[in-house]
Amino acid sequence: MTPNEIKSEFIKLYGGSEEDIRIFYSPGRVNLIGEHTDYNGGFVFPAALTMGTMIALRVNGESKLRMKATDLPDLVEMDIDNLDNYRDLWWGNYQAGVCVELLKEGYDIVGCDMLYDDTLPHGGGLSSSAAIEVATALAFATLSNEKNGITEPVDMIKMAFIGQAAEHNYCNVNCGIMDQFASAMGKRDHAIFLDCKKMDYQLVPLKMDGCKLVITNTNKKHSLASSKYNERRSECDTGYAILKEALPEITCLGDVTVEMFEGVKHLIKDEIILNRITHVINEDDRVLRSIKSLTDGDIELFGKLMTESHVSLRDLYEVTGDELDTLAAEAWKIPGVLGSRMTGAGFGGSTVSIVKEEAVDEFKEKVGKNYTEKIGYAPTFYVCDIGDGGREIK
């Protein structure tokens, strides 16, 4: 929806006029390379998309939050004084969790009527949850600052951490910071090189040079709260503890270079743990090599590194599955594809591919046809642009 369209829907739902309606927005993200490295203190390379979450809201003067999504039938009502009671909501728990974390940080939660419009596919691995969290955090932090006479702009990095804390503490998803950070801090036509240990970041121009970014949704739903995600984190913690004995100076896996790892990897006797750690160490290195390749204008090398990343996620980290592997394998067959890999947590979700503009139609036709024949249902394609991060739309 456009801002005017969501305002019109808001008035149908809540009445009144457009005069006091405000619009907040935050995008989803695609991670171009650097998967399952963020919670290990490593490197990631995401970009904000032009798809995301838009919120229309109006202060209601009550101690109530009312919220609805444009694509869901039910209106959710929350008591601001009892925000801890909504953890089991199917929709609305992310928003409640954000409000709880904002209260912890000293923000006031102002009673509002709200309408959410999401253009991201839920469960598609494009971080629809982070978009909801960052847009919600920005909206309530803005209202709180205005209530208390604070004129400084909202700290968007802080909003990213508020969203992450909501997932950890309210929704029981032990996610890294990448998704919320990209949603909060994205910039049009740039990707973000983020050091997840130091929280240093660099905006890197993304020059596509006659290529398009194509995201392909498997249409198989995944859940970040699944046991597999937390299982991978536990396996990495086990491997880190072993390496720490030999490398006491390290504070996370992100501190371990490929060269350092070669000298100590024999200490990890469990093959599964060794595979997990090997992926993380080499994936961090692939991110660094990717930044250099793009800085040098070598997008073809970047595409090869993306493909290497998928193979590692398939064989060593084991988070792909038939759907993602089929999409990647079919993409690699197309001559105009420079690289293709799963993006996001895995276990469903989407792939991201760099495709020459003249090959996009062939890509969609052949990958779609072959995937449908092998998997039994069709994927969905998004030819994407890179957009800006969270903001109020005026």
C-alpha positions in Angstrom: 0.0 0.0 0.0 1.0 3.6 -0.5 0.8 6.0 2.6 -2.4 7.4 1.3 -3.9 4.0 0.8 -3.1 2.8 4.3 -4.5 6.1 5.7 -7.7 5.4 3.9 -7.9 1.8 5.3 -7.0 3.2 8.8 -10.0 5.6 8.7 -12.3 2.7 7.6 -11.1 0.8 10.7 -10.9 3.5 13.3 -12.8 6.4 12.0 -11.8 10.1 12.2 -9.8 12.0 9.6 -6.3 11.9 8.2 -5.2 14.9 10.2 -3.5 13.0 13.1 -2.4 9.9 11.3 1.3 9.3 11.2 3.2 6.8 9.0 6.3 4.8 10.1 8.2 2.3 7.9 11.1 -0.1 8.1 12.3 -2.5 5.4 13.1 -6.2 5.3 16.6 -7.2 4.3 18.4 -9.7 2.2 21.8 -10.9 3.4 24.0 -11.1 0.4 26.7 -13.2 2.1 27.8 -14.0 5.6 25.2 -16.5 7.0 25.1 -17.8 10.6 28.1 -15.6 11.4 26.4 -12.7 13.2 25.7 -14.6 16.5 29.3 -15.7 16.4 30.7 -12.2 16.4 31.6 -12.4 12.7 30.9 -10.5 9.5 27.7 -10.1 7.5 26.8 -8.2 4.3 23.1 -7.4 4.2 21.1 -4.8 2.3 17.7 -3.2 3.0 15.0 -3.9 0.5 12.2 -1.7 -0.8 9.7 -4.2 0.7 8.9 -3.9 4.4 6.4 -2.9 7.1 4.4 0.3 7.1 2.5 1.4 10.2 -0.3 4.0 10.2 -1.0 5.2 13.8 -2.9 7.7 15.8 -2.6 8.5 19.5 -5.8 7.5 21.2 -5.4 9.1 24.7 -6.0 5.7 26.4 -3.7 3.1 28.1 -4.5 0.8 25.2 -2.8 -0.4 22.1 -5.0 -1.5 19.3 -3.4 -3.0 16.2 -4.4 -4.9 13.1 -2.7 -6.1 9.9 -4.2 -5.3 6.6 -4.1 -9.0 5.6 -5.4 -10.5 8.9 -9.0 -10.4 10.1 -8.6 -9.9 13.8 -7.9 -6.7 15.7 -5.5 -7.1 18.7 -6.0 -5.0 21.8 -3.3 -4.7 24.5 -3.3 -3.1 28.0 -0.2 -1.0 28.3 0.0 -1.8 32.0 0.1 -5.6 31.4 2.3 -5.9 28.3 3.9 -9.1 29.6 0.6 -11.0 29.0 0.8 -11.3 25.2 3.7 -13.7 24.6 1.5 -16.3 23.1 -0.1 -14.2 20.5 0.2 -15.6 16.9 0.4 -12.0 15.6 1.3 -9.0 17.9 3.8 -10.7 20.2 6.7 -9.0 18.4 5.1 -5.6 18.9 4.4 -6.3 22.6 8.0 -7.5 23.1 9.3 -4.3 21.6 7.2 -2.2 23.9 8.4 -4.2 27.0 12.0 -3.5 25.9 11.3 0.2 25.3 9.9 0.5 28.8 13.1 -1.1 30.3 15.1 1.6 28.5 13.0 4.4 30.0 10.7 5.2 27.1 7.0 5.8 27.7 4.5 3.7 25.7 1.8 6.1 24.4 -1.7 4.6 23.7 -2.3 4.2 19.9 -4.5 2.8 17.3 -2.4 1.1 14.7 -2.7 -0.5 11.2 0.2 -2.6 9.8 0.8 -3.3 6.2 3.5 -5.8 5.3 4.8 -6.3 1.8 7.3 -8.9 2.8 6.5 -12.6 2.6 6.2 -14.0 6.1 8.6 -16.9 6.5 10.4 -16.0 3.4 13.8 -15.4 5.1 13.7 -11.7 4.3 13.2 -10.7 8.0 9.6 -9.6 8.2 9.9 -9.9 11.9 12.8 -7.4 12.1 10.9 -5.0 9.9 7.9 -5.1 12.3 10.2 -4.7 15.3 12.2 -1.7 14.0 9.1 0.1 12.7 7.3 -0.4 16.0 10.3 0.6 18.0 10.8 3.8 15.9 7.2 4.7 16.2 6.9 4.4 20.0 10.4 5.9 20.6 9.4 8.9 18.5 6.1 9.4 20.4 7.9 9.0 23.8 10.5 11.6 22.9 7.8 14.0 21.8 5.9 13.5 25.0 9.0 14.2 27.0 10.2 17.2 25.0 13.2 15.4 23.6 14.1 16.8 20.2 17.1 14.6 19.2 16.5 12.1 16.4 15.7 8.6 17.5 18.9 6.5 17.7 18.3 3.8 15.1 21.1 1.5 16.2 19.5 1.5 19.6 16.2 0.6 17.9 17.9 -2.4 16.3 19.0 -3.7 19.6 15.5 -3.1 21.1 14.2 -5.4 18.3 16.8 -8.0 19.0 16.1 -7.9 22.7 12.4 -8.4 22.1 13.1 -11.6 20.1 15.5 -12.9 22.8 13.5 -12.0 25.9 9.8 -12.1 24.7 9.7 -14.4 21.7 12.4 -16.9 22.8 14.3 -16.6 19.5 18.1 -16.3 20.1 18.7 -14.3 17.0 21.8 -12.2 16.0 21.7 -8.5 15.4 22.1 -8.5 11.6 18.4 -8.4 10.6 17.4 -5.5 12.9 20.6 -3.6 12.1 20.0 -3.8 8.3 16.3 -2.8 8.7 17.3 0.2 10.8 20.4 1.4 9.0 20.0 0.5 5.4 20.8 3.0 2.6 19.5 3.0 -1.0 21.9 1.3 -3.5 24.3 0.3 -0.7 25.0 -2.9 1.2 26.2 -2.9 4.9 29.4 -4.5 5.9 28.9 -5.1 9.6 31.3 -6.4 12.1 28.9 -8.0 14.6 31.4 -8.1 17.4 32.5 -4.5 17.3 29.3 -3.2 15.8 31.4 -1.2 13.3 29.8 -0.8 9.9 30.6 0.5 6.5 28.2 1.3 3.7 29.5 -0.3 0.5 28.1 0.9 -2.9 26.4 -2.0 -4.7 27.1 -1.5 -8.4 25.1 -4.2 -10.2 26.7 -3.4 -13.7 23.9 -4.8 -15.8 22.7 -7.3 -13.3 19.6 -7.7 -11.1 19.1 -9.0 -7.6 16.5 -11.7 -7.8 15.1 -13.2 -4.6 13.3 -16.5 -4.9 11.0 -17.6 -2.1 10.7 -21.4 -1.7 7.2 -20.9 -0.2 8.2 -23.4 2.4 7.6 -21.7 5.8 10.4 -21.8 8.3 10.6 -20.8 11.9 13.6 -19.1 13.6 12.3 -20.5 16.8 12.8 -24.0 15.6 15.1 -26.3 17.6 17.5 -26.5 14.6 18.4 -22.8 14.9 19.3 -22.9 18.6 21.0 -26.2 18.0 23.4 -24.6 15.6 24.2 -21.9 18.1 24.9 -24.5 20.8 27.2 -26.4 18.4 29.1 -23.2 17.7 29.4 -22.5 21.4 30.9 -25.9 21.9 33.4 -25.5 19.2 34.4 -22.0 20.4 35.0 -23.4 23.9 37.5 -25.9 22.5 39.3 -23.3 20.4 39.4 -20.9 23.4 41.6 -23.4 25.2 44.3 -23.1 22.5 43.6 -19.5 21.6 42.9 -17.7 24.9 43.0 -14.3 23.3 39.8 -14.9 21.3 36.5 -13.7 22.5 34.3 -15.2 19.8 34.6 -17.2 16.6 34.7 -13.9 14.7 38.2 -13.4 16.1 39.5 -16.6 14.4 41.1 -16.2 11.0 41.4 -19.0 8.5 45.2 -19.1 9.2 44.6 -19.4 13.0 42.0 -22.1 12.5 44.2 -24.3 10.3 46.7 -24.5 13.2 44.1 -25.6 15.9 41.2 -27.3 14.1 42.7 -30.8 14.9 41.6 -30.2 18.5 37.9 -30.5 17.5 37.3 -34.3 17.4 33.6 -34.2 16.8 33.0 -34.1 13.0 29.7 -32.3 13.2 31.2 -29.6 15.5 34.2 -29.3 13.2 31.9 -28.8 10.2 30.0 -26.1 11.9 33.1 -24.1 12.9 34.7 -24.6 9.5 31.7 -23.0 7.9 31.7 -20.0 10.2 35.5 -19.3 9.9 35.4 -19.6 6.1 32.2 -17.7 5.7 33.7 -14.7 7.6 36.6 -14.9 5.1 34.2 -15.0 2.2 32.6 -11.8 3.4 36.0 -10.0 3.5 36.8 -11.3 0.0 33.4 -10.2 -1.2 33.9 -6.6 0.0 37.2 -6.5 -1.8 35.7 -8.0 -5.0 33.0 -5.3 -5.1 35.4 -2.5 -4.3 37.5 -3.8 -7.2 34.4 -3.9 -9.4 34.6 -7.7 -9.8 31.0 -8.7 -9.4 31.6 -12.0 -11.1 34.0 -13.0 -8.3 31.4 -11.9 -5.8 28.9 -14.2 -7.5 31.3 -17.2 -7.2 31.7 -16.4 -3.5 27.9 -16.5 -3.0 27.8 -19.9 -4.6 30.6 -21.2 -2.4 28.6 -19.9 0.6 25.6 -22.0 -0.3 27.7 -25.1 -0.8 29.1 -24.6 2.7 25.7 -24.0 4.2 24.5 -27.1 2.6 27.4 -29.5 3.3 28.9 -28.1 6.5 26.2 -26.2 8.4 23.3 -28.3 7.1 20.6 -25.6 7.1 19.4 -25.7 3.5 17.1 -28.6 2.6 15.6 -29.9 -0.6 13.8 -26.7 -1.5 16.7 -24.2 -1.1 19.1 -26.7 -2.7 16.8 -27.2 -5.7 16.5 -23.4 -6.2 20.3 -22.9 -6.0 21.1 -25.8 -8.3 18.6 -24.8 -10.9 19.9 -21.2 -10.8 23.5 -22.3 -11.3 22.4 -23.9 -14.6 21.4 -20.6 -16.1 24.3 -19.0 -18.1 23.4 -15.5 -17.0 23.5 -16.3 -13.2 26.7 -15.1 -11.6 25.9 -16.6 -8.2 23.0 -17.9 -6.1 22.7 -18.9 -2.4 20.2 -19.3 0.4 19.7 -16.2 2.5 18.5 -16.0 6.0 18.4 -18.7 8.7 17.6 -21.6 6.2 15.2 -24.5 6.7 13.0 -22.8 4.1 12.9 -19.2 3.1 14.5 -17.8 0.0 17.6 -17.7 -2.2 19.3 -14.6 -3.5 20.8 -14.6 -7.0 22.8 -12.1 -9.1 21.4 -12.4 -12.6 22.3 -10.6 -15.8 19.4 -8.4 -16.8 18.9 -10.2 -20.2 18.7 -13.5 -18.3 16.1 -12.6 -15.7 13.1 -13.9 -17.7 14.8 -17.1 -18.6 15.8 -17.5 -14.9 12.2 -17.1 -13.7 10.8 -19.4 -16.4 13.3 -22.3 -16.1 14.0 -22.1 -12.3 10.3 -21.9 -11.6 9.4 -24.7 -13.9 12.0 -27.1 -12.7 11.5 -26.3 -9.0 7.7 -26.9 -9.4 8.3 -30.2 -11.1 10.7 -31.4 -8.4 9.1 -29.9 -5.2 5.4 -30.0 -6.1 4.6 -26.3 -5.8 5.8 -23.1 -7.3 8.3 -20.5 -6.0 7.8 -16.8 -6.0 10.2 -14.4 -7.6 11.1 -10.8 -6.5 13.3 -8.6 -8.7 14.5 -6.3 -6.1 16.0 -2.9 -5.5 18.0 -1.8 -2.4 16.3 0.7 -0.3 16.6 2.9 2.8 16.2 1.9 6.4 13.6 2.7 9.1 12.1 6.2 9.0 8.9 8.2 9.4 7.2 9.0 6.2 5.8 12.6 6.1 
